[in-house]
Amino acid sequence: MGLTNPQPITLLQTGDIVEGAGFDNWLDAVDGSFCTFEGGDDPTQDGIYPDPLPGGFKGAESCGIIAPPNVVSVSYGQDEASITAASAMRQCQEYAKLGLMGTSVFYSSGDDGVAGNGGVCLNPQLKPVKNGHVFSPSFPVTCPFVTAVGATQVNPGSTVNDPEGACEQVIFSGGGFSNIFPMPSYQAGAVTNFLTVHPPPFRRGVFNDSGKARAYPDLSANGANYVIGIDGEFELVFGTSCSSPVVGSLITLVNDARIAMGKGPVGFINPAIYSEQFQDAFNDITMGGNQGCGTPGFESTVGWDPVTGLGTPNLEKLMPLFLSLP
């Protein structure tokens, strides 16, 4: 986050300590109309307020209490199998709306490779089970209107000037294919190329290999060996929870430069970054995988892959490209 200094950073924190909250709750806060859209929030997923439980928040639901930020980065996610298709699609439509309004939304792709949270995988009926062998995609990153951020690393024994690899220290970059959302047109060429030229060596049914599913991540950034200070001590942390805000910070710098030119924020960036015009603005990652579910997972390779996406952004190349857009 320090990359954005001196621009302001706002913490969007949702839920009371009793029942907590879901992703819909922060969407309510930045767009009041979402509070009632298609019947309102999902009580199986979200905090419903006022909270009648002892010690719960008794105030009204937070609807449209702040303006949508130009950039939002969320270092959290849930298994796609843990939300209904209807609830996921309702939420996804709101991300599309925010993108059109000028907000770029980034979500971390997960830290368990092709597995779900905690390394849990699915059975053939796409239900989470112990010792499952079917890959478990994450959400909201499978929504085609958010930008999913995976993780890379400076490989052991290498320097920051050497090619990166997919993160394989402590965590594994989340990636795969949705069981709910279809493939958006903006990534069809890149993903079809991967499936055709580098077909994953798994039996049918291990992942959604229809060739028609939303694939993630979209891009990546370093997710290893971040130094943080807690209670007067320094510690190392790892994860896509680190890489997502880094990408968000870079796009904040892009927005700052565009606004200084009299232009607006970039909003939803996926159609742009997958375009041929932006092809050389990313460092392609061709080493490492994202193991899980008793498999090596997918492998990084030339071009887009379901480990690190398009690669890591090169701000010096991205900046003039974004500045050239209307």
Helices and strands as residue ranges (DSSP letters): G 2-4, H 23-30, G 32-35, G 37-39, E 71-74, E 78-79, G 80-82, H 85-101, E 104-108, G 117-119, E 121-122, E 128-129, E 138-139, E 147-153, E 165-166, E 176-182, G 185-187, H 188-197, E 213-216, E 219-222, E 226-230, E 233-237, H 240-260, H 270-273, G 276-281, E 282-283, E 312-313, H 315-324
